[in-house]
Amino acid sequence: MLFRRRKPAGFKEKMRELLWPRKGFLRPIRYLTMRILRLSASPHAVAAGVAAGVFVSWTPFVGVHFVMAFVLTYFLSGNMVAAALGCAAFGNPLTYPFIWGATWEIGHLLLSREDHLVGQAVDLATLFHKLNFTELWEPVLEPMLIGAIPPGAVTSVALYALTFYTVKGFQTRRRTRLMERARLRLAGLASDVPSV
């Protein structure tokens, strides 16, 4: 392997790297940001893909987030890779507890319902395995889906605007650099040609 360590990491070093990464916790975010910026699509396509991925990440349908993001991105004429990256960056195991808690509370607030599951020990795994979809819809999925719409709309619109202008600026700077390099190359070639 090309970048493999000569001496494998020991247990203590693996645990330290797990708890406090050497390159920092923000490295994956920087990687995803650069990956999104370097996509070779229009700024609208990239921003629409990211916005679709973020919007879908608010919904409670965890197993089909990518499929839903791809369908929404198709209708918005967005970039599929940007949708996958937006989905993966926003909806992940670290953010799901906060997303689900927020959508649950907002959904109950919008539906003006009392939480009839309060005071009961709720085992969601048992609910998901024993109940069919229709029995699970009203107590769990409906409030979470209704509650996902307002924060999903706000975050996806904000991230659409942020991504659009960031990608547009990045692509403009990149195009300018490439034009400058080409101009310098041509100027260098023109100086090498002997005059007649």
Wavefront OBJ file of the C-alpha trace (Angstrom):
o trace
v 0.000 0.000 0.000
v 1.347 3.418 -0.910
v 0.529 5.483 2.201
v 0.578 2.741 4.794
v 2.505 3.276 8.028
v 5.797 1.484 8.452
v 4.996 0.714 12.068
v 1.303 -0.019 12.759
v -0.357 2.214 15.333
v -0.691 0.771 18.796
v -3.854 0.629 20.889
v -3.070 3.814 22.833
v -2.381 5.768 19.653
v -5.572 4.495 18.013
v -7.625 5.516 21.053
v -6.014 8.974 21.157
v -6.684 9.436 17.448
v -10.301 8.348 17.957
v -10.901 10.769 20.834
v -8.797 13.670 19.526
v -7.851 13.434 15.832
v -4.425 14.778 14.916
v -5.783 16.749 11.941
v -8.725 18.097 13.952
v -12.453 17.522 14.010
v -13.140 20.018 11.224
v -11.093 18.165 8.613
v -14.069 16.159 7.232
v -16.089 19.367 6.930
v -13.250 21.085 5.057
v -12.941 18.041 2.787
v -16.665 18.036 1.958
v -16.592 21.798 1.373
v -13.713 21.529 -1.087
v -15.336 18.522 -2.755
v -18.529 20.522 -3.294
v -16.642 23.592 -4.536
v -14.682 21.588 -7.095
v -17.704 20.029 -8.768
v -17.782 20.875 -12.459
v -21.437 21.906 -12.610
v -23.139 25.274 -12.662
v -23.484 27.094 -9.331
v -27.269 26.564 -9.459
v -26.890 22.808 -9.990
v -24.449 22.440 -7.107
v -26.507 24.650 -4.777
v -29.760 22.882 -5.691
v -28.172 19.509 -4.992
v -26.858 20.583 -1.598
v -30.200 22.199 -0.697
v -32.104 19.035 -1.671
v -29.760 16.867 0.405
v -30.129 19.132 3.423
v -33.926 19.367 3.113
v -34.326 15.591 2.866
v -32.056 15.057 5.880
v -34.729 16.638 8.098
v -37.296 13.946 7.221
v -37.666 10.850 9.433
v -37.213 8.386 6.545
v -33.567 7.548 7.243
v -33.177 4.564 4.959
v -34.199 6.428 1.817
v -32.640 9.873 2.286
v -30.291 9.491 -0.673
v -33.050 8.255 -2.979
v -35.350 11.108 -1.929
v -32.506 13.620 -2.399
v -31.779 12.275 -5.895
v -35.453 12.529 -6.910
v -35.760 16.071 -5.531
v -32.459 17.049 -7.168
v -33.643 15.683 -10.506
v -36.742 17.898 -10.389
v -34.647 20.932 -9.361
v -32.076 20.286 -12.145
v -29.368 19.895 -9.557
v -26.171 17.902 -9.252
v -26.555 14.371 -7.853
v -23.080 14.301 -6.276
v -23.822 17.572 -4.483
v -27.087 16.065 -3.213
v -25.271 13.030 -1.831
v -22.641 15.237 -0.183
v -25.316 17.526 1.286
v -27.169 14.503 2.634
v -24.049 12.976 4.147
v -22.766 16.229 5.621
v -26.017 17.360 7.232
v -27.727 14.095 8.115
v -25.333 11.856 10.007
v -25.334 9.963 13.313
v -24.037 13.026 15.152
v -26.859 15.300 13.984
v -29.815 12.883 13.872
v -30.684 13.079 17.594
v -30.920 16.882 17.372
v -32.845 16.750 14.087
v -35.331 14.188 15.392
v -35.851 16.022 18.666
v -36.434 19.327 16.878
v -38.811 17.844 14.287
v -40.749 15.980 16.975
v -41.289 19.130 19.039
v -42.074 21.362 16.040
v -44.476 18.747 14.652
v -46.418 18.490 17.898
v -46.510 22.270 18.118
v -47.825 22.651 14.549
v -50.374 19.860 14.928
v -51.497 21.245 18.333
v -51.287 17.818 19.901
v -50.600 16.720 23.388
v -47.835 14.187 23.518
v -49.738 11.025 24.419
v -46.513 9.047 24.735
v -45.314 11.113 27.725
v -44.955 9.075 30.878
v -44.644 5.810 28.971
v -41.390 4.036 28.344
v -41.317 4.011 24.568
v -39.224 1.426 22.797
v -39.077 2.710 19.224
v -37.312 -0.422 18.001
v -40.268 -2.523 19.158
v -42.690 -0.047 17.597
v -40.890 -0.231 14.276
v -40.734 -4.038 14.285
v -44.230 -4.880 15.545
v -46.398 -2.108 14.122
v -47.164 -1.690 10.484
v -46.769 1.654 8.741
v -50.348 2.802 9.315
v -50.111 2.233 13.084
v -46.758 4.013 13.235
v -47.819 6.980 11.108
v -49.946 8.983 13.548
v -47.954 8.728 16.787
v -44.411 9.006 15.371
v -43.955 9.717 11.678
v -46.648 12.341 11.056
v -45.442 14.827 13.692
v -41.818 14.328 12.640
v -42.634 14.807 8.944
v -44.787 17.901 9.552
v -42.155 19.239 11.939
v -39.414 18.723 9.356
v -40.899 21.151 6.828
v -40.179 24.554 8.511
v -36.560 23.923 9.588
v -35.880 22.008 6.364
v -37.141 24.896 4.255
v -35.184 27.509 6.214
v -31.884 25.608 6.222
v -32.121 24.497 2.594
v -32.880 28.041 1.343
v -30.051 29.489 3.450
v -27.592 26.834 2.305
v -28.740 27.215 -1.319
v -27.843 30.922 -1.234
v -24.568 30.329 0.612
v -23.525 27.488 -1.705
v -24.572 29.327 -4.865
v -22.513 32.454 -4.154
v -19.550 30.495 -2.777
v -19.390 28.176 -5.804
v -19.886 31.087 -8.190
v -16.995 33.011 -6.595
v -14.767 29.924 -6.522
v -15.420 29.118 -10.184
v -14.831 32.748 -11.202
v -11.501 32.866 -9.357
v -10.486 29.526 -10.843
v -11.396 30.661 -14.371
v -9.437 33.906 -13.892
v -6.361 31.978 -12.695
v -6.542 29.632 -15.674
v -6.890 32.549 -18.110
v -3.903 34.294 -16.493
v -1.777 31.145 -16.779
v -2.759 30.716 -20.420
v -1.947 34.377 -21.132
v 1.461 34.040 -19.465
v 2.157 30.838 -21.386
v 1.255 32.509 -24.652
v 3.382 35.555 -23.774
v 6.295 33.231 -23.013
v 5.844 31.443 -26.347
v 5.600 34.734 -28.227
v 8.895 35.930 -26.727
v 10.621 32.689 -27.806
v 9.633 33.152 -31.473
v 12.438 34.945 -33.362
v 11.413 38.116 -35.185
v 11.840 38.103 -38.974
l 1 2 3 4 5 6 7 8 9 10 11 12 13 14 15 16 17 18 19 20 21 22 23 24 25 26 27 28 29 30 31 32 33 34 35 36 37 38 39 40 41 42 43 44 45 46 47 48 49 50 51 52 53 54 55 56 57 58 59 60 61 62 63 64 65 66 67 68 69 70 71 72 73 74 75 76 77 78 79 80 81 82 83 84 85 86 87 88 89 90 91 92 93 94 95 96 97 98 99 100 101 102 103 104 105 106 107 108 109 110 111 112 113 114 115 116 117 118 119 120 121 122 123 124 125 126 127 128 129 130 131 132 133 134 135 136 137 138 139 140 141 142 143 144 145 146 147 148 149 150 151 152 153 154 155 156 157 158 159 160 161 162 163 164 165 166 167 168 169 170 171 172 173 174 175 176 177 178 179 180 181 182 183 184 185 186 187 188 189 190 191 192 193 194 195 196
